[in-house]
């Protein structure tokens, strides 16, 4: 059974948090996933340079992608 959440961004911590804040402004609850922090807490060494993933529910994907384009300065197709 697949997940109902989709990864919409993977990159630096600052941009991921900016995306999360913009999504909150329009009523979308995003999930931030930090693999390096998870590995650290489990006692493993990881060098992921603080990259975060932003995930949203698949029903909110299209609206969330508009936010991604806005934050990253990309034009809509």
PEGIDA-V48951 format. One record per residue. N is the residue number from 0. RES is the residue in one letter. SS is DSSP state (alpha for helix, beta for strand, coil for the rest). PHI is phi in whole degrees, -180 to 180 (NA if undefined). Layout:
{{N RES SS PHI} {N RES SS PHI}}
This chain:
{{0 X coil NA} {1 X coil -83} {2 X coil -81} {3 X coil -90} {4 X beta -114} {5 X beta -121} {6 X beta -78} {7 X beta -112} {8 X beta -158} {9 X beta -142} {10 X beta 175} {11 X coil -67} {12 X alpha -58} {13 X alpha -60} {14 X alpha -66} {15 X alpha -61} {16 X alpha -70} {17 X alpha -64} {18 X alpha -63} {19 X alpha -58} {20 X alpha -64} {21 X alpha -65} {22 X alpha -65} {23 X alpha -59} {24 X alpha -60} {25 X coil -106} {26 X coil 85} {27 X coil -105} {28 X coil -92} {29 X coil -96} {30 X beta -111} {31 X beta -98} {32 X beta -117} {33 X coil -119} {34 X alpha -63} {35 X alpha -68} {36 X alpha -69} {37 X alpha -62} {38 X alpha -65} {39 X alpha -62} {40 X alpha -65} {41 X coil -85} {42 X coil 93} {43 X coil -103} {44 X coil -86} {45 X coil -144} {46 X coil -121} {47 X coil -107} {48 X coil 54} {49 X coil 70} {50 X coil -73} {51 X beta -118} {52 X beta -110} {53 X beta -113} {54 X beta -121} {55 X beta -134} {56 X beta -64} {57 X alpha -59} {58 X alpha -67} {59 X alpha -106} {60 X alpha -56} {61 X alpha -62} {62 X alpha -65} {63 X alpha -66} {64 X alpha -65} {65 X alpha -64} {66 X alpha -67} {67 X alpha -57} {68 X alpha -60} {69 X alpha -64} {70 X alpha -66} {71 X alpha -85} {72 X coil 75} {73 X coil -97} {74 X coil -82} {75 X coil -71} {76 X coil -81}}
